[in-house]
Amino acid sequence: MLPNPLDLLRRLNHRSPYIDLILLEERERLIEREEKLRGLGTSSPSGSFSGSSGLGSGSGSAQVSEERYITQTIDLKRFKDSSGDHNILSIHKKGRLIEMVLVSDSKDYKVIIETDSFKLKRSYDELDEISDYIESINVFQDESNYVLSLYDVKFTKFDFNILFNGEVTFSRIYAKWEELAG
């Protein structure tokens, strides 16, 4: 039996207080998908099958194992602080960060990005200096906003923290990622 998608959402890693901001569309998509799978009756959604091979006598069976991923998002607006370290995203499952965008009115902060393969603690200016050499980081100024974007980062563990050095208002912090279901 497949788990209830709402139960899956409740079992997500709640180390970040912002994980509860998963978009309603994602929840509805999961519920709709489960309803479709339940409507299949007794056939197995996991891809197992059995029957005649068509090449002679006997029967065969095979089990197709496929990793299933769930797409998650957070979308924070008007996040403001002036001191401290804030965990924005913490995922401890195999997955991939599709994209993450931070839009702020100041560059007076550092980000701490930790995956199973690297740890990076850099200020906005330091990231700007190295962004030309790292494909998954993009840093630029758009009118009066400072934009930092990350994309296509594979991981089995991903933590993203912001360390404030002064007052900063993020008009938007958006992240979209895939993580292994279950």
N, C-alpha and C positions, 0 to 999 in steps of 0.2 A: 504494500500500500504506500502511496506517495504521501509525504508529510504535507500538512496544511501550510500554504504559503505564509499565512499570518504567523504560524508557529515559527517558521523559518526566520521571519523578520524579528520576532521576539528574541530568538536565540543569537542574533547577531552580536558581534563584539561591541559592548556598550562602554568601552573605555573612554570614548569621546562623548561629551554631553551633546554633541551636535548630530550624532548618528541618527537620532530620532527624527531628524528633518528629511528622511527619505521621502521623495516625492510621491504623492498620491497616485500618479500615473503608473509608477513602478509597482505599487501594491495591486492596482487594478489589473495590470498586465499579468502578474503572477496568479491572481485569483482566476482570471479568464483562462489561463493556460491550464491550471489544475482542473477546472471544470471540463475543458475539452478532453483532457487525459482520462478523467473519470468516466466520461461518456463513451470511452472505448470498450467498456464491458470487461470481459475476462482476458482480452489480449494484453500482452505485456508491453508497456511503453519503454522498457529497457532495451528492446531490440533483440530479444531472444526468439528463436524460431526452431521448429523441428519438422521433419517430414522427409519425403523421398528425395533422394538426390537426383533422380532422373538418369543416373549413369549405370544402373544395374540394380541388383537386389540390395536390401538393407535400408536402414534409415539413418539419418545423421542429425545432429543438433549442434548448434553453435551459440555462443554467448558473445554479443558485441558489447564491449565495455567502452563507454564514451564519457569523458569528463564533462560535466554540466556546469555552466557558469551562470551566475545571477548578476545582472547589471544594477548597480546602486548609484545614487547621486546624493549630494548635499548642495544646498544653495543658501548661503548666509548673506544677509543684507544688513548694512550699517553696523558692522562689528567694530567696536571701538574700545581701546584700552591704552594705558600709558606705561604699564610696568608688568613684569611677570612673564611666565612661560605658559602658553596656552596650547594644549593638544587639540588640533583641529581634526585629524583623521588618524585612526589606528586600526590596521587590518592585520590579522595574524592567520591568514590563509593564503594559499596560492592564488595569484591573480595578476591583473594588469591595470595600471592607472591609464585610462584612456586620455583624460585631460584634467588639468587643474588650473584655474585662473584666479589670481588675486589682483584686485584693483584697489589702490589706496591713494590717499591724499598726501602721503609722506613716505619717504623711504627710510625712516628711522626705526628699522626693525631688522632682525635676522630670522632666517628660517633654519630649522634643523630637520633634515630629511634623513631618515634611516631606513635602509632596506637590508635584506640578508646579504647583499653584496657590497654595499657602501654606506658611509655616513658622511653627510655634508652639513657643515654649519657655516653659513655665509650671510653677510649683509646683502642688501639689495645692490649696492655699488659693486661688491665683490662678484656677485652673480652676473652683473652686467658685463664685467671685464671678461669672464670666462664663457659667457653664453654663445659667443661666436664659435667656440671650439667643442661645445657639447650639444649634440643634436636635440636632446629632449628638454632643453631649457631655452626659453625665449624671454628677454627682458627689454622693455621699451617704455618711453614716456608718450602718453596720448593726451595732448593739451595739458591740463593740470593734474592728470592722473598718472600714477606709476603702475605699470602692469607687469606681472610676473606670471608666466605660464609654464607648466610642465606637461609633458605628454609622452605616451608610449613607454612607460616604465614597468617592466615585469618584476615580480617579486613573489616571495613566500611570506614575507613580513614587510609591512610598510607603515612607518610612523611619520607624521608631519606636524611639526610644532612651530609656533611663532613666538619669538622672544622680543618683547617690546623694549626699545631704548628710549622712547619718548612717546608723546601722544600721537596715535595713528588711528585713522578711521578707514576701515575697509568698506568701500561701498558695495563690494561683492567678493565673496569667496565661493567659488563653484568647483565641484569635483565630480567626475564621473569615472567609475571603475567597474571592472568585472572581478568577481571572486568565485572561487570554487564552491559550488552548492554543497550543502550538507555538513 
